[in-house]
């Protein structure tokens, strides 16, 4: 073709293929705030301080399904995200329910107290109930099915939020995909910490079939979601690197998790350097959170270089201690010990003062940081990998001196001018060097990159999703020709009338009625089997079901015959 540059076109196609394969070459995923720009004016009235409409009107029904709820779980990051979002949406006029799916595993004894606590705040918390079904499957499959059963019994929700971890929405989303339920519900999956991401980055082995089961639930849940929201570009690129498949052109957005009101109320920007006299490891006592890396850096400060610099400095381990066997570390002699015991053994070499504070909730830990002059305490976050680290963002917003590993999504939350001062390479020598420099020269706290109207955008988006749900409901109600799909059940039998009777009885008892059965007899020879087949032949004809006989050729051939 005249004027057509074939060589240039081949290069363009090659580059396009590379972009699809290499996350580093991809265009960033769109920000939710940019998507909402065209809707802000439409919903501005609901934020009018003089408006009381939300007090007498519920804008929509929202359900958040989560293993993590503040007070009921120790996973502070996901629990903070879910609980803060629930509180924000309730205060904006939505009817909010949290389905607590951690109950079947953890069974916290104080669940009734926390249900009452959230009820007083206007939020419904439901501990996932039993279904009466006997499950012979991995527990995460059973929980996902119990979620579906519970949701199917409720008045329908306009919007349901699931965390990606452990795929709690798998059966609910499957039901919607198959047009069996939830036709007018918008399903949102929060892409935050999938199981394999968490386990591999905690340096744990993938050594059970259950790991693959959870991975499958999560992947399918994400593939079927109506909307995907992630707190960072980093985690979405991780999904692509791992080969996860979903329709990326549909509603996939990036938006920061909402911040608790008590954090925002302490918003502060510091302009002057302060002297540091306390170093605080501020995280859960886990390998992934960098507890070993931090101890290695303390060895560097205690035993190498200018050791006098630590003479008047205290080191504090401030966080949650896990009792999980997976969170035990190897101490001298090869024994596995709790992390606090590990710290005590490492600290035998240290001449400076140190302490462990492990029995505080989140607010108490921040109160400790703010005792006296909080600018004299340096928070260290030496995680091996992170996605949307709440602690980092909270410290930046409140003006608390903090340094963090340059891993995962950390750089996405720090002001560009402060990133190099705040971040360090996650190995002992650079961390020790960063701390030594700060002890000598002081430190000006870094600033956050988070926008002020994060919570407002969450509310606007929920209004948009609720309107999508209601528009779907209205349009479906006008369709006169829509029918529920016909489900065909292929049953193969051979000389086993007792089990055949049980199988057919199970089909008779289904609540869904648009079902047909194709029964293939694979050449039964027992008189009682032939007698039962003659007995049900009339009923099959009355129902319009199909009954076929064939010579004995095995169950595979029988199923293939039924599928023709």
N, C-alpha and C positions, 0 to 999 in steps of 0.2 A: 504494500500500500504506500502510495507516494506521501512523503512527509511524516511517515510513522517511524519512530525510533525504537526498533525492536530491542536493541541492547539496553536502552534506558528502561524500557518496560520490564525486561527480565530482572534488572536490578531492583526495581520497585517491588515486583512480586516477591523476590527473595527477601527484601527487607520486611515486607508485610508478614511473611512466614516466620521470620526471626522474632518479630514483635509478639506474635502469638505464642511462641515457644519460650521466650526469655522475658520474665517479669520486669527485669531492669530496663527493658526497652519499651515497655508498655506506657501508654498514656495513663495518667492518674485517673482513678475512679472519681466520678463527680461528687462534689460536696453536697450534702443535704441542704445546707443554707442557700446555695446557689439555685437549687431546684425550687425552693420555697419563695424566691423573690417575687414570682408572679402571683403568689397567693396571699402575701402579707396584708395588703390593703383589704382583701375580702374578709379576713378574720380579725382585723385590728380592733373591732368593737368589743371583742370578748376580753381585751386587756384594759379597757377603759376603767380607770380607778373608780369612776362614779357609777359604773354599771353594776347592777345587782342581779342581772338576769341569771347568772350561774347559780344563785342561791335558790331559785325556784324552778330551775330547769336542768335536767341532766342531758348533756350533749351526746352521750353515747356510752355503750357498755364495753369496757376494756378488761381483758384478762391477761395477767402475766404469769407464765408457768416457769417455775424455777426451783432448783435444789437449794438456792441460797436466798435467805431472808435475814436481815439484821436482827439479832437476838436469837434466832433459831439455828444459825450456822456460823462457822468460824472463817469461811472464805470471804474475807472482808471486801475484796475488790468487786466480784460479781454481786455479793449481797448489797453493797452500797449502791451499785448501779441500779439494781432492780427496785430496791426499797425507795431510793430517791426518785426514780421515775414514777413509781406508784403514788408517792406523796404529791409530786408535782402535778400529775394528771388529775388526782382527786381535787386538789385546790383549784384547778382550772375548770371544774364542773363536770368531770366524767365520773361514771359509776365504775369503780375499780375493784377488781378481785385479784388476789394473788393465790394461785394454786401451788401449795408448798409440796414439791415432789421429793424433797429430801427425807420426808417423814418415814417412808417404808424402810430406809436404810439406817438412819440415825436414831429415829424415835426419841427425840428430846423429851425429857420428862416434864418440862415446863411449857409444852405447846399450848395448853389451855390459857396460861397467863398471857402469852404473846398474841394469841387470837383475840383475847379481850383487850389487850393494849392497842392493837391496830383497829379493832372495832370502834374504840373510843375516838380514834382519829378519823373515822369514816371510811376505813379501808377493810374490805372483807378478806380475811385470810382463811383458807380452807386447807387442812392437812389431807393429802390425797387418801381417799377412803378405800377400803377393801371392795372388791367387786363380787365376791362369791364364786369367782372362777378359780379352778385349780390349775396353776401354771407349771408346766414342765419345760421351761425355757430359761435362759439367762435372765437375771433379775432386771436388767435394763430393758429387755424386750417386754417383760411383764409390766414394768412401770409405764412404758410408752402405751401399752394397750389399756392400762387402767386410766391413763389420762384421756384417751379417746372415749372410753366408756363413760367417764364422769362428764366430759364435755357434751357428749351426745344426749345426756339426760338434762342439760341445763337449757334455760331460755337462751337463744343464740346470741353470741357476742358479735359486736361490730368488728372488733379487732382483737387478735390474740398474739401475744409475744412469746417466743420460745428462745432460750439460749441455745447455742449450737451444741454445747457439751452434753454428750450422751444421748442426743437425739430424742428428747421426750415427745416431740411432735410428730414422730414418724407415722403412726397409725392415723392420727387426725388428718394430716396432710394427704395421706394415701386415700382416705375416705373422700376428701374433697376432690382429689384428682379423678377418682372413679365415679364422681357425681352421686355418692351415697349420702353425703351429709355436708354441712357447713358451706352451702353454695354461696351464701351472702356474707361470709366472714373473711376478712383480710388477715392472712397469716404473715407475721413478721419473724424472721430469724435473725438474732443478734450474733454476728460472727466475732467471737471473742477469744475463746480458748478451747479448741477442739481437743479431744482426748489424746491423740497421738502427738500433737504439738506439746501438750503439757507433759506427757510421759517421757518423750525423747529428750526434751529440754531439761527434765529433772534427772537425766542420766539413768533412767530406769529402763529395764529391758522389756521388749514386747515379746512376752513369753507365754501368752495364753490365747486360746481361740476367742476368748471374751474380748480381747483387744480388737480383733477383727470385726466382731459383731458390733461393738460400739462404733467403730469407724464406719461401718456400712450404714448404721442408723443415722449417723451425722451427715454423711454424704448425700443420702437419699432425701433427708429432711431439707437440706440446703437446695437440692435440685428442684424440689417441689414447692418451695416457698414462693409466696406472692411478692414479698419484699425482703431484701437483705440489707441490714445496716451494720456497719463496722465502725469501731472507734478510731481506726487508723488505716492508712494505705498499706502499711507493712503486712498486716494479717491477711488482707485480701491477696497480696502478692504471694504470701506463703501458701495459700490454698492453690494458687495456680502452679507454683513450683512442685507441689505434691500431686498434681494431676487431677484435682477436683474439677468436676464438670457442672456447670450451671449456666443458665442463660444470662450472660453478663450484661447484655444490652437492656434487660428489663430493669426493674427498680432496684439497683444496687447502689447504695449511697454510703458516704463516710460522714460520721457525725460523732462528736465527743460525747461521752457519757455525761449525764447531768451531775452537777456538784451539789452536795448537801447545803442547805441554807446556812447552817452554822459555820461552814467553811467560807462561804461567800461573805458572810457578815464580818469576817476577820481579814478581808482583803487588804493587803498592805504592799507598798513598794518601797524598798530601802534604797538609799542613795550613797550611804557611807559604809566604808569597810569597818567590820567589828573584829575584836580579838576573840579567838576561839580557845576555850579551855575545857571543852567536853566533846568527845567524838561518839556519835550515837549510831549503832547499827539498828535501823528502824524498819523491820520487816518480819515476816514469819520465819521461824528458825528452820529453814529448809535448805537443802543443797542447791536447788534452783535459784533461791534468793541470794546465794553467794556467801553463805556463812563460812565456808572453808576459805574462799578467796579473802574474805575480810580478816580471818585469823592469820592467814599467810601475810597479809599486809601489816598486821600488828606485829608479827615477828620481825618484819623488815624494820619497823620503827623502833622496836625494842632492842634489836641486836646489831643493826647495821647503820652506818652513817652517823649523823649527829643524834645520838640517843638521848642527850640532855634535853632535847626539844620536848620530850614527853614528860619531863620531871613534874610539872604542875598540871598535867592533863589527866582527866578521868575518861575511861572508855565504858560506855553503857550498851548492853544488849537489850533492846526494847522491842518486844513482839510477842507472838503467840507460839507456844511450844506444842508441837504435834505429838500425839501418842502413837501415831501410825508406825508400824514396823518398817515401812518403806522409807521413813524419815530418820532412821537410825544411821549413825556414822561409825566408821571404823576407828577405834582408838589403839593406843600402844598395846601390842600383844595380839592384835588381830580380832579382838572382841568387838561386837556391835553394841553401841551405847546410845542413849538418848542424847540429843544435841546439847543440853545443858551440861551433861557429864563430859561430852567432847570438849566444850569450851573450857571447863575447869582444868582438863588435862593440858590443853594448849596454853592456858594462862600461867602455868607454872614457870614459864620462861620470862614472863613480863614483870618488870619492876614498877610499872605505873599502876595506879588504882583502877579497878574495874568492878563492874556489877552486872547482875542479870535481873531485869524486871519483866516478868512474864505473865502476871496475873491482872492485867489491866485490859479494859475494853478500848475501842478506838478513841473515844473522846478523852478517856483518862490518859492515854498515851500522848495525845496532843497537849493536854493540860500540863503534863510533865515537861514537854518541850518548851512550853511558854512560861514555866516557873522562873521567877527572877528575870534576868535579861535573856530572852530566847535567842538573841543574836550571838550569844556566846557558845551556843550548841551547834555543832555541825552534824547534820544528818547525812549518813552514807547509805546509798542504795546500790550494793554491788551485785545486782542480779545477773545471772548468766544469760537470761533472755526475758524479755517483757513485752507485753502488748497492752497499751493504754494503762500505764501504772498510776493508779489513783494516788498513791502516797507521794509520788513525784509532783503531780499536778497540784495536790493540796498544799504541799510545802511551798511551791512556787507562788501560788495564789496568796498564801498567808505571809509571805515574806520571810520564811524560815530558811536559813542557810542550808543548802542541800547540794550534794554532788552525786552523780549516778553513772552507772555503766552506759557506755555508748553502744547499746544493743537494741534490737527490735525497733519499737516505735518511739523510743525516748526522745529522739531529736525532733519529732513532729510536734511536741508539746512545749518546747523551750524557745523563747525569743531568739531569733537568729543571732543577735549581737552577743548573747550570753552563752550560746551552746558550747563553745570551746572551753570556757571557764568552768562550766558545770559538769561536763561529761569527761569520762576517762576511759581508757582502754581497759577491759576487765581482766587484768592480770596483776599479780601482787606488786611488782616494781612500779608500774605507772600509778597505781592507787596510792601506794606509800609515798611516792614523789608528790602527788597532788596534795595529800594531807600535810606533808612536811612543808610545802610551799605556803599553804594556807595558814599553818601555825606560825610561820615566820612573818607573813605579810598581811594577815587579816583577810577578810572575805566580804564582798558585797553580794547579797543574795541575788540569784538570777530571777528573771521575770518569765511569766507564762505567756504562751501564744494563744491561749484559749479566749474565744470571743465572749463578751459579756452576756449575750442573749442566747446562750446555748439552750437553756430550759424553755425559753419562749418558742424556739424553733421546734422543740419536741412537741409542744402543745399544738402549734399550727399544723404540724404533720399529722397528729392524731385526728384533728378536725378534718383534714383532707382524706385520711383513710376511712373515717366514719362516713363521710359523704360518698366515697366510692362504694362502701358497703351498702348504704341505703339506695344509691342509684342502681346498684345491681339487683337489690330486692325489688325495687319498683319495676325495673325492666323485665325481670323474670315473671312478675305477676301478670304481665300483659301478654305473655306467650301462651297461646291456647293449645299449641301442638306439642309442647314439650312433654316427653314421657320419660319415666325412669327406665334405665337400661335393663335388658333381659340378661340374667346370669345363667349360664349353662354349667351344670355340674356333671362331670363324667365320672361314673362309678364303675369299677371293674370288680367282678366277683368270680370266685372259683371254689366250690365245695365248702362254703362257709356261710350258711344261712343266718347264723346268729349275729355275726358281725355285720352282714348286709342289712339285717333288720335294724341294728343300732344306727348304722350310717343313714338309712332312709328316715328313721325317726328324728335324727338330728336335723335333717333337711326340713321335715314337716314343721319343726318347732321354730324355724327361723322367723324373725319378725318381718324381714324383707320378703315380700310375696311374689315378686316377679322373677320366678325361678323355674327352669326346666331341667329335667334329669335325663341323661343318656346313660342307660345301664347296659353294660357289655358282660354277658356270661361267657367266660373263657372255657366252655366245654365241661361244665360241672357234671360229675358222674354219680354222686351220692343221691340216693332216693329222697332224703329229706331236703337237700338243696333244690332238686328239681321240683319237689312239691311246693316249696315256698315261692319259686319263680312262677309256677302256674297260678298260685294264689294272688300274686301282685299284678299279674298281667292285665286283668280287667281294670284295676285302678290306674295303671299307666295309660291305658287307652282312654279312660275318662278324662284324665288330666292333659292328654295330648303329649305325654312324655314318650320317650323312645326306649324300646327294649330290643336288643339284638343278641343273637347267639352266634358263636363261632367255634370251630374246632380248637382244641387246646393248643395255643401257640405262645403262651406266656403273657404276663401283665403289660409289657411294653407294646406288643402287637395289639393287645386289646385296647389300650389307651389310644393308640394311633387310629384304630378303627373307629373309636368313639369321636375322635376329633375331626373325622372326614366330613 
